[in-house]
Amino acid sequence: MPWTGTRARRLSRRGFLSALGSLASAPAFSRSTLAASLLGRDAADDVPLFISAFQQADGAYGVGIVDDLGQILAKVSLPGRGHGVAVSPDKRCLVAFARRPGTFAVVIRPFREQEPRALTAEPGRHFFGHGCFSADGRLLYAVENDFDNARGVLGVYDMSGRDMRRLGELDTGGIGPHDLLLTPDGKTLIVANGGIETHPDKGREKLNLETMSPSVVFLDRETGDILAEHRLEKDLHQLSLRHMALDAEGRAWVGGQFEGPETETPPLVGVFSRDRSPVLMETPIKTASELQNYIGSVTANRAGDVIATSAPRGAQTLFWNAATGDYLGTQSIADGCGVAPIDQGSFLVSDGNGALSLVTDPQDPAEILARPPGISWDNHMFALS
């Protein structure tokens, strides 16, 4: 049965695409292109837009903006592999972060005739690939690693001027912060501390698997005070808590990556609230055995009543009823990882083979909308409208 009473709304975009025309060069990045038709438009226009990092067949990295037909409308090159993108509340400013342990972030304003601008992490810090804006869009928070002290921090950046300006940092109360969210009231930051110690001298090597202690922490956005902290039971201390999405009730759905024995199949998805104990979701045994103990992305539909969790190593995208926690079903999408809501009842799923697929119902096959040549999409996709 459908997860909502609303079927996906498929709007014709042919007129929009035909007006796309040539791509205007952005000289700050020699491989970057911004669609002329994006300049001056409103991010809230009726054409749903999405952004994701990608790699091209020639090895170059970038981020691409696509519509709900899977057509690439704009590209911006990156100096290395990208990961997540922070989207400002008005959708007009985007910050693409390097994949851990990268040290660059690129600020993109796709609806203005303004060149992308690059930021380098502070000495002794590197980015973990994610960030979020304050409710008024003035501040950006970025998950970072104080790697010499094995300490997670949130870099705080002023976005009100032409350039990003680092104001300071907040302690995340854990190691390896991977993702963060702003609560609906705009007052609290939710941080998923993955619990894995790394150091750039060791690349992506995991240095503390026997002693790791992941957590989800609720921080006062202004003071940095820890308002609540949740850790899993001792037998799940190797379940790295990583990617998150908010449901309609403001609870954080968190996907995990299990670093313990491959023969074990622990729960990989949980729900975290400030004043309640975590609740872990039960996945059917057969499906759980196919996930290879890894959830790659987590997102909610527009209404916040359906949660999608992708497991690219297992070629599965799982869906959950946010209110009840019931498992709704799965879609088989090879290397499908990036997931973003299109409307009240459908999702766009990107994969490492370059396809963009539409999912309208957990029981119906996914529909491949497009497969841009020479593109491999990275882990995450974010809605811009």
RAPE-V371121 format. One record per pair of residues at least 12 apart in sequence whose ideal C-beta (glycine too) atoms are under 6 Angstrom apart, sorted by the first residue. I is the first residue (numbers start at 0). J is the second residue. D is the distance in whole Angstrom. If there is no record, write none. Layout:
I_J_D, I_J_D
This chain:
1_360_5, 2_305_5, 2_327_6, 3_343_6, 3_344_4, 5_343_5, 5_344_4, 7_344_6, 7_345_4, 7_359_4, 8_342_5, 12_66_6, 12_68_5, 15_46_6, 16_70_6, 18_36_5, 19_34_6, 19_36_5, 20_35_6, 22_34_6, 23_35_5, 25_114_5, 27_114_4, 27_115_5, 28_76_4, 28_115_6, 30_59_6, 30_76_4, 31_75_5, 31_76_5, 32_74_5, 33_73_5, 34_72_4, 34_73_4, 37_73_6, 37_109_5, 37_110_6, 38_112_5, 40_110_6, 42_90_3, 42_91_6, 42_383_6, 42_384_6, 46_66_6, 47_67_4, 47_341_6, 47_384_5, 48_64_6, 48_66_6, 48_383_4, 48_384_5, 49_65_5, 49_339_5, 49_347_6, 49_380_5, 49_382_6, 50_62_6, 50_64_5, 50_84_5, 50_381_5, 50_383_6, 51_337_5, 51_349_5, 51_376_5, 51_380_4, 52_81_3, 52_377_4, 53_374_5, 53_376_5, 53_377_6, 54_375_5, 55_373_5, 56_373_4, 60_77_5, 60_79_6, 60_80_5, 61_74_5, 61_75_6, 61_76_4, 61_77_5, 62_75_5, 62_81_6, 62_95_5, 67_341_5, 68_368_6, 69_355_4, 69_368_4, 69_369_3, 71_371_5, 73_109_6, 75_107_5, 75_115_5, 77_105_6, 78_103_5, 79_97_6, 79_101_6, 80_98_5, 81_95_5, 82_96_6, 82_98_4, 82_128_3, 83_96_5, 83_128_5, 83_129_4, 83_379_5, 84_381_5, 85_130_4, 85_131_5, 85_132_6, 86_381_6, 87_132_5, 87_136_5, 88_136_5, 90_383_5, 91_110_6, 92_108_6, 93_107_4, 94_106_5, 94_130_6, 96_126_5, 96_128_5, 97_126_5, 98_128_5, 99_127_5, 99_128_5, 100_125_4, 100_199_4, 101_126_6, 102_119_6, 102_120_4, 102_125_5, 103_117_6, 104_118_5, 105_117_5, 118_163_5, 123_147_6, 124_143_5, 125_144_5, 125_199_6, 126_143_6, 127_142_4, 127_176_6, 127_177_5, 129_142_5, 129_178_5, 131_179_5, 131_181_5, 134_185_3, 137_159_5, 139_156_4, 139_158_5, 140_153_5, 140_155_6, 141_154_4, 142_176_4, 142_179_6, 146_198_5, 149_174_6, 149_196_5, 151_171_4, 151_173_5, 151_174_6, 151_176_4, 151_192_6, 152_168_4, 152_170_6, 153_169_4, 154_168_5, 155_167_5, 169_223_4, 171_190_5, 171_192_6, 172_216_5, 172_225_5, 173_192_3, 173_214_5, 174_194_6, 174_196_5, 175_193_4, 175_194_6, 175_195_4, 176_190_5, 176_192_5, 177_191_5, 177_193_4, 177_241_4, 178_191_5, 178_242_5, 178_243_5, 180_243_5, 180_245_6, 182_249_6, 183_249_5, 186_220_6, 187_217_5, 188_218_5, 188_220_5, 189_217_6, 189_251_5, 190_216_5, 191_215_6, 191_240_5, 191_241_6, 191_243_5, 191_253_6, 192_213_6, 192_214_5, 193_213_6, 193_239_4, 193_241_5, 194_211_4, 194_212_5, 194_213_3, 194_239_6, 195_211_6, 195_239_6, 208_258_5, 212_236_6, 213_239_5, 213_240_4, 214_228_6, 214_230_5, 215_229_5, 215_240_6, 215_271_4, 216_228_5, 217_273_5, 227_273_5, 229_271_6, 229_277_5, 235_265_6, 237_258_4, 237_259_4, 238_255_4, 238_257_5, 238_265_6, 239_255_6, 239_256_5, 239_258_6, 240_253_5, 240_255_5, 241_256_6, 242_254_5, 242_296_6, 242_297_5, 243_297_6, 244_297_5, 244_298_5, 244_299_5, 246_299_6, 246_303_5, 246_321_4, 247_303_3, 247_304_6, 250_270_5, 250_272_5, 251_271_5, 252_270_6, 252_297_6, 252_306_5, 253_269_5, 253_271_6, 254_268_6, 254_294_3, 254_297_4, 254_308_5, 255_267_5, 255_294_6, 256_293_5, 257_292_4, 264_287_5, 264_288_6, 266_279_4, 266_280_6, 267_294_5, 268_280_4, 268_308_5, 280_324_6, 286_329_6, 289_313_5, 290_310_4, 290_313_4, 291_312_4, 291_313_5, 293_312_5, 294_308_5, 294_310_6, 295_309_5, 295_311_5, 295_336_4, 295_378_6, 296_309_5, 296_336_5, 296_337_6, 296_338_5, 296_379_5, 298_338_5, 298_339_6, 300_340_5, 301_340_5, 301_342_6, 301_343_5, 302_343_5, 304_321_5, 305_318_6, 306_319_4, 306_321_5, 307_338_5, 307_346_5, 309_335_6, 309_336_5, 309_338_5, 311_334_5, 311_335_6, 311_336_4, 314_331_6, 314_333_5, 315_329_5, 316_330_5, 316_332_6, 316_335_5, 316_348_6, 317_329_5, 318_361_5, 327_361_5, 328_361_3, 328_362_6, 330_358_5, 330_365_5, 332_348_6, 332_350_6, 332_356_6, 332_365_6, 334_350_5, 334_351_4, 334_352_6, 335_348_5, 335_350_4, 336_378_5, 337_349_4, 337_376_6, 337_379_5, 337_380_3, 339_380_4, 339_381_6, 339_382_5, 340_382_6, 345_359_4, 346_358_5, 349_376_4, 349_380_5, 351_375_5, 353_370_5, 353_371_6, 353_374_5, 353_375_6, 354_367_5, 354_370_5, 355_368_5, 355_369_5
